[in-house]
């Protein structure tokens, strides 16, 4: 039973790349379907879908080039075990509960909602990281710190990268400085 749907659009930092997505909230899950048109200087077109359970654990990920040339399908147990679309185990992702698709700010929402941090709290996590447009898969360590009611510090612990992210009441990213901004 669908409780509500939210339509979202984000521009990338170049303002030539855009994502259009639809997030569906139900009593027991959340899912997103999106299309990302990459920036003019590095064009690509991807479609993606992510589903999570009631605890905001990622359970399903699908990413495909619009051309159909490459695709990635992942299934997650919600307890840190991952398989590919054919059911083959992916032990290199063991322990990751979230996915982070580099071309969309939506996947930050998964960790923000799942962690449910109080003001001043932080948590280190492992994520299944998908670099776009390559669709290369790896594990990445990250930290989220809740700075304010709708502000989080995101840090990649495997790279020298951090940003203060602002979100709306649903935990959906409004502004990711230098990378994405939501079109309202």
N, C-alpha and C positions, 0 to 999 in steps of 0.2 A: 504494500500500500504506500503510494507516494504521499509524503507529507507536504513537500514543496520542492520547487525547482528554482534555481537561480541561474540566469544567463550572465556570463562574464566575458569581458574582452580586456586584453592587456596589449600595450605597445612595448616593444623592446627599446633599448637605449638609443638605437639609431632612428627610431620612429618610422622605420620602413618595414619592420617585421611586426606581425600581429598574431595574436591567438584569440580564437573565439571558442568558448566552452560552455557546457551546460552541466551544472552540478545538481544531482538529485539526492535529496535527503529523505530517508524513510526512518521508521522507528528503530530498525535493526541494522541499517547500513548507510553508506554514502557511496556514490559513484560519480564519475565525471567522464564526459566524452568531449574531446576537443580536437581542434584543427589548428596547427601552427604553420604560418607562412613565414619563413625565415627572412632575415634582412636582405636588402638589395646587394650588399657586398659579399654575402655568402648564402645564396638562395637555396632553400629546401622547402618541401611541403610534407608535413607529417600529420597523421591522425593518431590519436591515442585514446585509451580508455583505462581507467583505474577504478577498482572497487575495493572497499574496505568493510570490515565488520563493525558491529556496534561499539567496540572498544577502539576504533580507528586504526586497527592493524591492517596493513595492506594485505589483500588476499589475491588480487588478480591485476596484471599489467599487460597491456597490449599496445604496441607502437608499430606503425607501418608507414613507409614512404608512400605518398599518394600514388606514385608510379607503380607500386607493387613490387619493386625490385628487392627491397629489404624489409624484414619485419622481425619483431622480437615479442615473444609471449612468455610470461612468467606467472607461475602459481606459487603462492606463499601459504604456509600453514598457519600463520598468525603467531607462531612460536619460534620463528627464526630459521625455518627450513624452507628451501626454495627448490623448485624444479622448472625446467623449461616446458614449452608447450607440448612436448612429446612425453613428458613425465620423467625425463632424465634429471637426476639430482644435480644441484649446483652447490657443491660444498664450499666454494669460495664465498658464497653469500651467507653462510651459517651465522646466525645471531642477528642479522638485520631484520627489523620489523617494518621498516618504511622503505619506500622507493623515492629516489630523487632523480627526476628527469631534468637535465640541465636546461632545456629550452622552455620550461614552464614554471612559474612561481606557484602553481597550484599544489605541487607536491610538498611545499613547505607547510601547507595547511595540515597535511596528514600528521606530521610530527608535532606540530603545535597543538592540535586537538588531542592526540593520543597522550602526550605528556601531561597536559592540563596543569601547567606549572603555576604556582602562586607567585606573587610579586617578589622579586629578588631571587627566586629559585633558578637553578640551572640543571641541565642534564646532558650527559654525553651519550650519543647513540651511534650505532653503525647503520648505514643505509646501503641498499642496492642502488648504486649510482649508474645512470645511463647517460653517457655523453652523446650529444646530438651535434651534428647530423650523422656521426659514425655509427650510432647505436651500439657502441662499445660498452660492455658491462664490467663493473668492478665494485669493490666494497670501499666505502669512504667513512671516516670517522668525523662526526659533527657534534657541535654543542649549541644548544638553545638556552638563552637566559631571558627570563621575563623581566623587562625593564619598567614597564608601565602597564596599564589596563589593556592597551592594544599595541604595545611595542615590544619587540623581541630582538635580541642580539643573536644573529646567526653567525657561527664560526665554522669554517672548514678546518679541522685539526690536521689534515694531511696536506694543506696548502696554506699559504699566507693570505687568507681571504676572510673578511668579516663585513657584515652590513647590519644596520638597524632596520628591521622590517616592520612596517605598520600594517595592521589587519583590521577588518571590520568585526562586527559582533559575532559572526560565524567563524572567525579565524581565517577568512579568505584574504589574501594579500591585496592591499591597496597600493603600497609603494615599496619597491625594492630598489633603493637608490643605485643608480648606475647600470641597472639591468632591466627592470620592468616597472611600468606604472599602469594602474588600472584606468580604463576609460569608463567614466560614469555617465 
